[in-house]
């Protein structure tokens, strides 16, 4: 039997503690993933803006 199973068997509250910690980890990971998506969208928007400016300058000089 693994150490984790021994703890769960001996301490009836351990499953709730483990579930609470797993829930916190899940929220942390999903928040991190969402912030990365937002950051990627912001970078993409800035790059699109720079590309637009460069194209506009090129077209006005061409």
Number of C-alpha atoms within 10 A of each C-alpha: 5 6 8 11 12 10 13 15 12 9 10 10 11 15 15 11 12 13 11 12 12 12 12 12 12 12 12 12 12 12 12 12 12 12 12 12 12 12 12 12 12 12 12 12 12 12 12 12 12 12 12 12 12 12 12 12 11 10 9 8 7 6
